[in-house]
Amino acid sequence: MECTVSWTRASGTRSGMGFVAETGSGHVIAMDGAPDEARPENGGRNVAPRPMETVLAGTGACTAYDVVLILKRGRHDVRGCSVKLTSERAATDPKVFTKIHMHFTVRGNLPKEAVERAIDMSHHKYCSASAMLAKTAEMTTSFELLEG
């Protein structure tokens, strides 16, 4: 797997903190820094997600993918899945994630036990992103099951 990240700058200037990632699979992800009122030349323009937001989003996608796949492979009638991630970060650099909670909303005609098992399997066995973040963050999960 590979990825190239390039600084995009701001319209021909040396300021701005925008970056574009070009993935090995041929996709593009834009990222930007937060505006810095004290030193505008060091801040972003708030036109794309922050890099750490993309880490959190990627983790959510990784685990949701696992949960749906595990339920489908178990021949369960899964019709929807979303996960809301909330996090806390360290106060000092490097500002790693220290707590991450994942709340899943799964829809379908499913046994509660199957959803619990799929989330547990993703969290403890399959999701590479969760496994990496668990090295610094306390990871917790919860879920709600919606019928139909």
Steps between C-alpha positions, in 0.01 A plus 500: 500500500626846421387860508651832390408812696573841347478849646258702287577846643264789447474637147867537414606617846719326754223511759213271572497149640300308240614154391379247245558129545510283189448138595650197336152400384471828306279704732550851636436631851524871581605608849552839660614648828300714737522876450756668728388855578824586679718384209285471185799387293521186715131413494266333261195640326251247638409368154545128575516263798799509733749213464402353839133515400585286200676251730183480711277474191719226353475306824123530495485380140735210577292371789161561333623309193593208726167502683296498178718230343486276809121533518460432125728196519286374787203528263334763715256753356710814556350805328696789644800579716649824624751572773545828686848543642570742784852554620731675739859593427806567714544863603868512395689398187477248356126540550416132462152365554458399865134390490281390212140388533322338206121493505355277227148528364416181315174449313343176389330187621793382709556326830659732755766237571614500136554876507691479829718224358570689175604815689718298737666311213572824315634668813719211617593311183452670164513881505863602449426867566336424836789274595751780435303766683443267796874533570438853634124529542248334727253354250135442592196400297123504527220434255132529430306264279218637287245259355434487128 
